[in-house]
Amino acid sequence: MIFVIFASSAFAGSCPMMAKNIDAKIKEAQKLRDAGMKAHESGDHAKSEELLNQALELFKS
């Protein structure tokens, strides 16, 4: 029982690091999304799809 409590508290320290990783991915995805929509609006649909797919890939890794 003590081991379980200790293990849980040891993993609790990784939460802020995980949150920072998520925040970084969200920030990068937002930049790619904005660039993709700008490309779409200017008529460059191939570039738009490329950028938007890159944004989606960030959430798969």
Secondary structure, 3 states (H helix, E strand, C coil): CHHHHHHHHHHHCCHHHHHHHHHHHHHHHHHHHHHHHHHHHCCCHHHHHHHHHHHHHHCCC
